[in-house]
Amino acid sequence: MEQITSIPVMLNQNKHNYSEVARQLHVHRYTVRRLEDDKDCKHHIVVRGRLMTETRCSGNG
């Protein structure tokens, strides 16, 4: 079964400890802070402990 979650959920599980969530995801604390308000997962998702973010493509086809 896939384990899908988000940074806001992980923050709630870890008592809003940015450092712990960043350590679990192997990212910087600023990345966690930047995505903490993305409750609808429009810009990120965490699948099996790996953070996946949106990619932006240029319009140069």
N, C-alpha and C positions, 0 to 999 in steps of 0.2 A: 504494500500500500504506500502511495506517495505521501510524504510529509510536506504539506504546504502551509506556510504561515506568513506573517508580515512583521515588520519591525515594530509597529505599535503593539501588537500582541506579545512579541518577545520582550518589549520594555515592561509591559504589565506583569509578565511572568517573572521578570528579574527585578522587580521593585524599582523601575525606572533607573537602573544602573547602566548608563551609556557604555562605560568601560567593559562591563561583562558582555553585553550584547555585541559590541565591536570585537571582543576577543573570540566569541563563538563564531562570528561570521568572517573573521580574519580581514577586517576592514578598519579604517580609522574612525575614531569617535565622531568626527565631524560628519562623516557619511551617515551614521546612525541619526545624528541630530537633524540633518537635512531631510531625512525621510520619515521622521517621527510623526508628522501630521498627515501622511499619505495613508489614511485609514481605508480608502476604497481600492488601494493597490493599483492606482493608475500609472504610477511611475516605477514600481518595484514589486517583487515577490521573493519569498525565500522558499526554495525547494530543496529538500534534503540537506538543510544547513548551508546552502550556497545562495548568496545574494545575486539576484538577477535584476538588472535595471533596464529601463527603456533605452533604445538606441535612436539616435536622431540621424536621419539621412538627409543629405543635401538634395536639392531639387535638380541636380545636374545629371539626371538620368541614366 
